[in-house]
Amino acid sequence: MADHTISRRRLLGTAGATGLALGAAGSAAGYAVASSGFSDGSGGAGAALTTLGADEVMFHGKHQPGITTPVQSRGHLVAFDLAAGSGRKEAAALLRRWSTAAGQLMAGKPVDGAGPDTDIARDAGPSALTVTFGFGHSFFGRTGLEKQRPAALDPLPDFSSDHLDKARSNGDLWVQIGANDPLVAFHALRALQRLARPAAKVRWQMNGFNRSPGATARPMTTRNLMGQIDGTNNPQPSDDDFNQRIFVPGRPDGTDGTDGTDGTDPLWMADGSYVVVRRIRMLLDDWEELSTRAQEEVIGRRKSDGAPLTGGTETTEMELEKTGRDGRSGRDELVVPLNAHARISRPDQNGGAAMLRRPFSYHDGFDAKGEPDAGLLFVCWQANPLQGFVPVQRKLDRGDALSAFIRHEASGLFAVPGGAAAGEYVGQRLLEG
């Protein structure tokens, strides 16, 4: 694991994460603090509330922070477009400014060059702040770097469940901010937005949240806004193939792969990852009309504890072929329905496809009908989206029972390069290579 994924107060552990492929909201990994037994609500033991501000994640390292870092209670996702007249030079200067600021913010220090500090985060420590940067498909054309654009960054295919708002999708640059204090998170968002001027402007921005550390009496996997325990089967850093599934490997021959003949990633993406971002609205009024039993049949898991309908505990292997007598029809039926979300999204039902899901819930008020505009800011990481997100989403698109209760409203795919070494900025190998 990269050094920056271990905070000064926390050691990365192996808590359970998620089984819901629509955007299962488990943490990437749990963490433990020797002095506290409180839960962070995402499957790991968290810090006592009085220590949250002291938690610091390292900015520099092999991988960028915010990928395997335990999911925080507050998040901001924001995409930027380069301004007219801005190109490679301006983009390099911006990433240099952003990387310097991210390192300062994550250490709980004032930001240089962002103008007078707003003092939003005064009196707070780093609060596990992370800042992550990525490049969209359009970034490479605007900077004259088309030959360096990875094949894995080709636009995602259309899905029948898509109702996408183009104004809230894609973008030249992408930034993910997470922290365990909302003022610390907003302070970082505001500083980076100010530093973007005049090279880039905000295209879209979304706000999310998760359960706060210390909110539960014991370690528990978090729940999504449908009330389901959501975070059981994520890949774990302890898995033998974790890095292979999540991170882009370096090229053993030392070449940069820019000729596009072998389909491999360019050298600048070594130790990076690809992130799919989807704004998934949950149709909660419809969902809440279902009985608890009906909701469980849609998911394939018990609502009370996340265990599969075939029995056991949350982490018990699901028995896909198990049958039982249906009380309504009087016939033997599969205990886990064929179209249950947890059945369809399993890696072994999708050629082994897996992704590291690290999302946030969101609530943006109520629409004109009085229905909640709420759901999931789905964020998933993989070494190649064509082998991770795409095959799973295609399978879900063809017959997932949950599809009737969700709507994909925005989408983006971004290449997230490896972490910056001390004295470097994120993306330097691309922009100065």
KELO-319371 format. One line per 8 residues: number of its first residue (from 0); their letters; for each residue x, y, z of C-alpha. Coordinates in Angstrom, 2 decimals. Layout:
BEGIN
NUM> a> X,Y,Z; ...
end
This chain:
BEGIN
0> madhtisr> 0.00,0.00,0.00; 1.13,3.54,-0.63; 2.43,5.50,2.32; -0.13,8.24,1.90; -3.02,5.84,2.50; -1.95,5.50,6.14; -2.77,8.47,8.30; -0.68,9.49,11.27
8> rrllgtag> -3.42,8.29,13.62; -4.88,5.38,11.63; -3.67,2.10,10.21; -5.42,0.85,7.09; -7.33,-2.35,7.81; -9.56,-4.74,5.95; -13.15,-3.89,6.84; -15.95,-5.11,4.59
16> atglalga> -17.16,-2.93,1.82; -19.83,-3.35,-0.72; -21.92,-5.81,-2.67; -24.30,-3.43,-4.45; -22.88,-2.72,-7.87; -25.19,0.20,-8.60; -22.86,2.08,-6.31; -22.61,0.07,-3.17
24> agsaagya> -21.61,2.53,-0.55; -19.08,0.64,1.52; -15.71,2.07,2.39; -12.65,1.08,0.43; -11.10,-0.23,3.59; -11.55,-0.01,7.32; -9.10,1.49,9.78; -8.31,1.11,13.45
32> vassgfsd> -7.17,3.42,16.21; -5.76,1.76,19.29; -7.28,4.31,21.64; -10.88,3.97,20.49; -13.50,1.37,19.75; -15.99,3.65,18.03; -17.26,2.70,14.55; -16.78,4.86,11.50
40> gsggagaa> -20.00,3.42,10.08; -18.26,1.86,7.11; -17.06,-1.38,8.58; -13.98,-0.24,10.51; -13.20,0.99,13.99; -13.05,4.79,13.99; -11.58,7.45,16.21; -13.35,9.02,19.16
48> lttlgade> -15.10,12.20,18.09; -12.60,14.42,19.92; -9.72,13.06,17.81; -11.25,13.37,14.34; -9.65,16.70,13.57; -6.14,15.31,14.10; -6.46,12.59,11.44; -4.09,13.37,8.59
56> vmfhgkhq> -3.67,11.57,5.26; -0.46,12.02,3.28; -0.73,13.76,-0.12; 2.50,12.45,-1.67; 2.86,8.76,-2.42; 2.68,5.99,-4.99; -1.08,6.39,-5.47; -3.22,9.47,-5.03
64> pgittpvq> -5.14,9.76,-1.75; -8.90,9.28,-1.78; -8.84,5.88,-3.52; -8.01,3.40,-0.76; -8.41,5.99,2.00; -11.37,5.09,4.27; -14.47,6.89,3.02; -15.16,10.17,4.81
72> srghlvaf> -18.41,11.62,6.13; -18.43,14.59,3.71; -17.52,14.72,0.04; -17.50,17.12,-2.90; -17.14,16.05,-6.53; -16.41,18.82,-9.01; -15.52,18.92,-12.71; -13.78,21.82,-14.46
80> dlaagsgr> -13.45,22.81,-18.12; -10.38,24.66,-19.32; -11.16,28.25,-20.23; -10.91,29.50,-23.82; -7.26,30.05,-24.64; -6.00,27.71,-21.94; -3.85,24.83,-23.13; -1.09,22.53,-21.95
88> keaaallr> 0.99,25.29,-20.35; -1.93,26.69,-18.38; -3.07,23.21,-17.38; 0.40,22.36,-16.05; 0.52,25.56,-14.02; -2.96,24.81,-12.63; -2.07,21.25,-11.58; 1.07,22.60,-9.94
96> rwstaagq> -1.01,25.14,-7.97; -3.62,22.55,-7.08; -1.09,19.95,-5.94; 0.73,22.44,-3.72; -2.57,23.56,-2.20; -3.79,19.99,-1.69; -0.64,19.10,0.23; -1.03,22.16,2.45
104> lmagkpvd> -4.74,21.63,3.04; -4.34,17.93,3.86; -1.70,18.89,6.44; -4.06,21.43,8.00; -1.98,24.40,6.84; -2.99,27.68,5.14; -2.95,27.71,1.34; -0.38,29.86,-0.42
112> gagpdtdi> -1.48,31.88,-3.45; -5.25,31.46,-3.06; -5.80,35.02,-1.86; -6.92,35.94,1.66; -7.99,32.82,3.56; -11.70,32.72,4.30; -11.02,31.15,7.72; -13.80,28.61,7.09
120> ardagpsa> -11.72,25.83,8.61; -10.16,27.86,11.43; -9.81,25.85,14.67; -10.10,22.50,12.84; -7.34,20.03,12.02; -6.95,18.10,8.74; -9.95,15.89,9.59; -8.79,13.11,7.20
128> ltvtfgfg> -9.01,15.48,4.24; -8.12,14.00,0.85; -7.94,15.65,-2.58; -7.80,13.58,-5.78; -7.30,14.81,-9.37; -8.25,13.26,-12.72; -8.39,14.00,-16.47; -11.42,13.60,-18.73
136> hsffgrtg> -11.47,12.50,-22.39; -11.81,16.10,-23.62; -8.75,17.28,-21.67; -6.33,15.72,-24.14; -7.73,17.44,-27.21; -7.73,20.82,-25.48; -4.08,20.47,-24.48; -2.75,18.90,-27.69
144> lekqrpaa> -2.03,15.62,-25.93; -4.30,13.32,-27.97; -1.50,10.79,-28.49; -1.20,10.41,-24.72; -4.92,9.72,-24.21; -5.40,6.15,-22.91; -7.64,3.80,-24.86; -9.36,2.95,-21.56
152> ldplpdfs> -10.64,6.54,-21.44; -12.87,6.07,-24.49; -16.45,7.24,-23.73; -18.64,4.78,-21.86; -21.31,3.00,-23.93; -24.95,4.02,-23.69; -27.10,2.11,-21.21; -30.87,1.80,-21.40
160> sdhldkar> -31.25,3.05,-17.82; -29.42,6.31,-18.61; -31.25,9.64,-18.34; -28.08,11.69,-18.46; -27.82,15.45,-18.12; -24.88,16.38,-20.34; -24.30,19.61,-18.43; -23.63,17.58,-15.28
168> sngdlwvq> -21.52,14.90,-16.98; -17.86,14.51,-18.02; -15.48,17.51,-18.01; -11.82,18.27,-18.74; -10.66,17.95,-15.12; -12.14,16.19,-12.11; -11.53,16.76,-8.40; -12.71,14.62,-5.49
176> igandplv> -12.62,16.10,-1.99; -13.37,14.12,1.16; -13.11,14.98,4.85; -14.68,14.11,8.18; -15.62,17.72,8.84; -17.94,19.61,6.45; -16.21,22.97,6.97; -12.79,21.45,6.22
184> afhalral> -14.20,19.89,3.05; -15.84,23.13,1.92; -12.68,25.09,2.68; -10.73,22.83,0.32; -13.43,23.10,-2.36; -13.41,26.89,-2.18; -9.61,27.14,-2.24; -9.26,24.89,-5.31
192> qrlarpaa> -12.03,26.71,-7.15; -10.31,30.05,-6.53; -6.95,28.66,-7.65; -8.51,27.42,-10.91; -8.97,31.00,-12.13; -8.41,32.03,-14.86; -7.29,28.71,-16.41; -10.49,26.74,-15.76
200> kvrwqmng> -14.07,27.16,-14.61; -16.50,24.86,-12.83; -18.57,22.65,-15.14; -20.56,20.87,-12.41; -20.30,20.20,-8.69; -22.04,17.70,-6.39; -22.10,17.30,-2.61; -22.31,14.02,-0.71
208> fnrspgat> -22.23,12.52,2.76; -21.77,9.28,4.66; -22.23,8.18,8.23; -19.95,10.08,10.62; -17.17,8.29,12.50; -18.32,7.42,15.99; -22.03,7.37,15.09; -22.55,3.70,15.94
216> arpmttrn> -21.76,1.77,19.11; -19.85,-0.94,17.23; -18.21,-1.32,13.82; -20.91,-1.63,11.15; -21.16,-1.50,7.40; -22.93,1.69,6.37; -26.46,1.93,4.95; -27.56,3.74,1.82
224> lmgqidgt> -30.63,5.99,1.54; -32.79,2.96,0.74; -31.99,1.69,4.22; -30.01,-1.27,2.93; -26.68,-2.31,4.45; -24.47,-1.37,1.56; -20.86,-2.41,1.58; -20.22,-6.10,1.92
232> nnpqpsdd> -18.19,-7.46,-0.98; -15.79,-4.74,-2.11; -12.30,-5.87,-3.12; -9.99,-5.64,-0.11; -6.37,-4.41,-0.04; -5.52,-7.78,1.51; -6.70,-9.61,-1.64; -3.86,-11.06,-3.72
240> dfnqrifv> -5.19,-9.42,-6.89; -6.29,-6.11,-5.37; -3.62,-3.93,-7.01; -4.05,-5.76,-10.31; -7.79,-4.97,-10.34; -7.61,-1.38,-9.10; -4.33,0.18,-10.24; -2.63,0.52,-13.62
248> pgrpdgtd> 0.69,-1.37,-13.59; 3.97,0.10,-14.75; 5.22,-1.11,-18.15; 7.99,-3.65,-17.63; 9.70,-2.66,-20.88; 9.87,0.98,-19.80; 8.15,2.26,-22.97; 5.33,4.75,-22.85
256> gtdgtdgt> 2.76,2.86,-24.92; 1.70,5.95,-26.82; 1.56,4.36,-30.26; -1.78,2.76,-29.38; -0.89,-0.55,-31.03; -1.00,-2.79,-27.98; -3.89,-1.24,-26.05; -1.80,-0.77,-22.93
264> dplwmadg> -1.80,2.35,-20.81; 0.75,5.12,-21.38; 3.60,5.34,-18.91; 2.20,8.45,-17.21; -0.76,6.35,-15.93; 1.46,3.89,-14.02; 0.12,3.41,-10.47; -3.00,5.37,-11.41
272> syvvvrri> -6.59,4.23,-11.74; -9.76,4.96,-13.72; -12.79,6.33,-11.93; -16.41,6.14,-13.08; -18.66,8.75,-11.49; -22.45,8.37,-11.74; -25.20,10.42,-10.12; -27.84,7.78,-9.38
280> rmllddwe> -31.17,9.08,-8.18; -33.12,6.75,-5.92; -36.88,6.86,-6.45; -37.50,6.71,-2.73; -41.24,7.34,-2.79; -41.71,4.24,-4.96; -39.17,2.21,-2.98; -40.79,2.98,0.36
288> elstraqe> -44.16,1.72,-0.92; -42.69,-1.81,-1.01; -42.91,-4.10,1.98; -39.66,-5.00,3.70; -39.90,-8.49,2.21; -40.33,-7.09,-1.31; -37.34,-4.79,-0.84; -35.25,-7.74,0.30
296> evigrrks> -36.23,-9.75,-2.80; -35.18,-6.84,-5.04; -31.75,-6.75,-3.39; -31.29,-10.42,-2.46; -30.24,-9.60,1.10; -31.98,-9.11,4.45; -32.54,-5.47,5.30; -31.89,-5.96,9.01
304> dgapltgg> -28.31,-7.20,8.82; -27.31,-7.47,5.15; -27.14,-11.26,5.20; -28.09,-13.08,1.99; -31.66,-14.38,1.85; -30.19,-17.88,1.89; -29.13,-17.33,5.49; -26.09,-16.70,7.64
312> tettemel> -24.45,-13.37,8.39; -23.56,-10.38,6.24; -20.38,-12.01,4.95; -21.84,-15.49,4.38; -21.51,-16.69,0.79; -24.81,-16.48,-1.09; -26.24,-19.87,-2.17; -27.46,-19.02,-5.66
320> ektgrdgr> -29.11,-22.39,-6.33; -30.92,-22.75,-3.01; -34.69,-23.12,-3.31; -37.54,-22.88,-0.85; -41.33,-23.11,-0.78; -42.91,-19.80,-1.81; -45.75,-18.94,0.54; -47.76,-17.22,-2.18
328> sgrdelvv> -47.50,-19.70,-5.04; -46.95,-22.85,-3.02; -44.13,-23.82,-5.40; -40.43,-24.26,-4.81; -38.64,-21.08,-5.94; -35.11,-19.76,-5.87; -34.59,-18.10,-2.50; -32.56,-15.34,-4.18
336> plnahari> -34.59,-14.30,-7.27; -32.91,-14.44,-10.68; -33.18,-10.65,-11.05; -32.03,-9.80,-7.51; -29.44,-7.04,-7.55; -26.93,-8.89,-5.37; -27.09,-11.97,-7.63; -26.62,-10.08,-10.90
344> srpdqngg> -23.80,-7.85,-9.64; -21.61,-10.63,-8.20; -18.14,-10.82,-9.81; -18.58,-14.54,-10.49; -21.70,-13.69,-12.50; -19.76,-11.12,-14.56; -16.60,-12.90,-15.65; -14.80,-11.83,-12.49
352> aamlrrpf> -15.34,-8.11,-13.15; -14.69,-6.12,-10.00; -14.34,-2.49,-8.97; -13.63,-0.63,-5.77; -16.77,1.34,-4.92; -16.29,4.44,-2.75; -19.44,6.56,-3.09; -21.33,9.22,-1.17
360> syhdgfda> -25.06,9.61,-0.61; -26.67,12.90,-1.62; -29.87,14.87,-1.03; -30.54,17.98,-3.09; -33.98,18.90,-1.75; -37.30,18.07,-3.37; -38.51,18.38,-6.96; -41.67,20.08,-8.23
368> kgepdagl> -43.68,16.96,-7.40; -42.47,17.00,-3.82; -40.34,13.91,-4.35; -36.85,13.77,-2.82; -33.97,14.45,-5.18; -31.71,12.00,-3.37; -29.58,8.99,-4.06; -25.98,7.99,-4.60
376> lfvcwqan> -22.92,9.72,-5.98; -21.45,6.48,-7.27; -17.65,6.50,-7.45; -15.86,3.33,-8.51; -12.20,2.61,-9.20; -10.61,0.04,-11.48; -7.50,-0.59,-13.58; -9.66,-0.69,-16.71
384> plqgfvpv> -13.33,0.38,-16.88; -13.95,-1.97,-19.82; -13.12,-4.85,-17.47; -14.67,-3.35,-14.32; -17.67,-1.05,-14.56; -18.88,-1.70,-18.11; -19.57,-5.49,-18.00; -21.32,-5.21,-14.64
392> qrkldrgd> -23.48,-2.27,-15.73; -24.40,-4.05,-18.97; -25.57,-7.05,-16.96; -27.56,-4.85,-14.60; -29.03,-3.00,-17.56; -30.55,-6.22,-18.90; -32.57,-7.34,-15.92; -31.76,-5.89,-12.50
400> alsafirh> -34.86,-5.68,-10.28; -33.42,-2.53,-8.72; -33.52,-0.66,-12.04; -37.19,0.21,-11.50; -36.23,2.23,-8.43; -33.15,4.16,-9.63; -32.27,6.55,-12.44; -28.77,7.35,-13.73
408> easglfav> -28.80,11.13,-14.23; -25.14,12.08,-14.75; -21.97,10.27,-15.71; -18.24,10.77,-16.09; -15.09,8.75,-16.70; -11.69,10.10,-15.68; -8.08,8.95,-15.80; -6.51,9.45,-12.38
416> pggaaage> -2.70,9.31,-12.59; -0.46,7.92,-9.90; 0.49,9.97,-6.87; 3.00,12.78,-6.94; 6.40,12.38,-5.31; 7.66,15.12,-3.00; 8.45,18.19,-5.10; 6.25,17.02,-8.00
424> yvgqrlle> 2.65,17.74,-8.96; -0.09,15.34,-10.05; 0.01,14.74,-13.80; 3.57,16.07,-14.23; 4.67,13.03,-16.24; 1.82,13.69,-18.70; 2.11,17.46,-18.96; 5.90,17.69,-19.03
432> g> 6.72,14.34,-20.66
end
